[in-house]
């Protein structure tokens, strides 16, 4: 399996919905078993809610802050963050060029 961020970014925003009225700010690259890989690139505001799987964020571009359970973490390209399943988190104060790879894996509720 292979994916490039350039190809995936051309697919964002995705379809609009009640949850994502401006279009989905993510696109799935591929899946295997319980693992899935996405690119996430919100614009202006990150309205995501906690996920039911553990996840890793590999920051591709931009800078800002990732708030995990109320704790702020500055980020820039090349950084990676772990967020456990069902933990409140969101990106804030991020630059217009922000994008990140996201890897979800494991059972619902986390490992």
DAMO-V420816 format. One record per residue. RES is the residue in one letter. SS is DSSP state (hx for helix, st for strand, lp for the rest). PSI is psi in degrees with one decimal (999 if undefined). OMEGA is omega in radians with two decimals (none if undefined). Layout:
RES&SS&PSI&OMEGA, RES&SS&PSI&OMEGA
This chain:
X&lp&144.0&-3.11, X&lp&145.8&3.07, X&lp&149.6&3.03, X&lp&144.4&-3.13, X&hx&-34.6&-3.14, X&hx&-46.8&3.13, X&hx&-42.7&-3.10, X&hx&-39.2&-3.13, X&hx&-28.4&3.10, X&lp&-14.6&-3.12, X&lp&0.2&3.14, X&lp&131.4&0.10, X&lp&152.1&3.08, X&lp&-156.7&-3.08, X&lp&146.9&3.08, X&lp&148.9&3.12, X&lp&178.3&3.08, X&lp&-39.0&3.13, X&lp&-37.0&-3.09, X&lp&73.0&-3.07, X&lp&-24.1&3.12, X&lp&7.2&-3.10, X&lp&146.6&-3.12, X&lp&127.3&-3.13, X&lp&25.6&-3.11, X&st&161.2&3.05, X&st&139.7&-3.14, X&st&132.9&3.10, X&st&-52.5&3.10, X&st&169.1&3.11, X&st&157.8&3.02, X&st&116.5&-3.08, X&lp&-128.9&-3.13, X&lp&-4.9&-3.08, X&st&137.8&2.98, X&st&148.9&3.14, X&st&132.2&3.14, X&st&165.4&2.89, X&st&134.0&-3.13, X&st&127.1&-3.11, X&lp&75.4&3.13, X&lp&156.2&3.09, X&lp&126.4&3.07, X&lp&-53.2&-3.08, X&lp&138.9&3.07, X&lp&112.7&-3.09, X&lp&17.9&-3.11, X&lp&156.6&3.08, X&lp&165.4&-3.12, X&lp&147.6&3.14, X&lp&157.5&-3.10, X&lp&5.4&3.04, X&lp&156.9&2.98, X&st&154.5&-3.13, X&st&155.2&3.03, X&st&138.2&3.01, X&st&119.0&3.03, X&st&106.1&-3.06, X&st&121.6&-3.13, X&st&-49.3&-3.11, X&st&158.3&3.10, X&lp&-178.7&3.13, X&lp&162.1&-3.14, X&st&-146.0&3.14, X&st&139.0&2.99, X&st&120.5&3.13, X&st&117.9&-3.14, X&st&116.2&-3.14, X&lp&41.3&3.09, X&lp&-7.9&3.13, X&st&129.3&-3.09, X&st&135.2&3.12, X&st&110.9&3.04, X&st&145.2&3.10, X&st&158.0&3.07, X&lp&169.3&-3.12, X&lp&142.3&3.11, X&lp&-6.2&3.14, X&lp&155.7&3.07, X&st&142.4&-3.14, X&st&141.9&3.00, X&st&134.8&3.04, X&st&119.8&3.13, X&lp&154.7&3.11, X&lp&142.6&3.04, X&lp&14.6&3.09, X&lp&131.4&3.12, X&lp&131.6&3.12, X&st&154.9&3.05, X&st&157.1&3.08, X&st&136.8&3.12, X&st&158.4&3.08, X&lp&38.9&-3.08, X&lp&153.2&-3.13, X&lp&160.3&-3.08, X&lp&-21.5&-3.12, X&lp&13.1&-3.08, X&lp&131.5&2.97, X&st&150.5&-3.11, X&st&144.6&2.93, X&st&143.8&3.09, X&st&130.3&3.08, X&st&120.0&3.04, X&st&143.8&3.08, X&st&166.2&3.01, X&lp&-178.8&-3.10, X&lp&157.6&3.03, X&lp&136.4&-3.08, X&lp&-9.6&3.09, X&lp&174.2&-3.14, X&lp&999&none
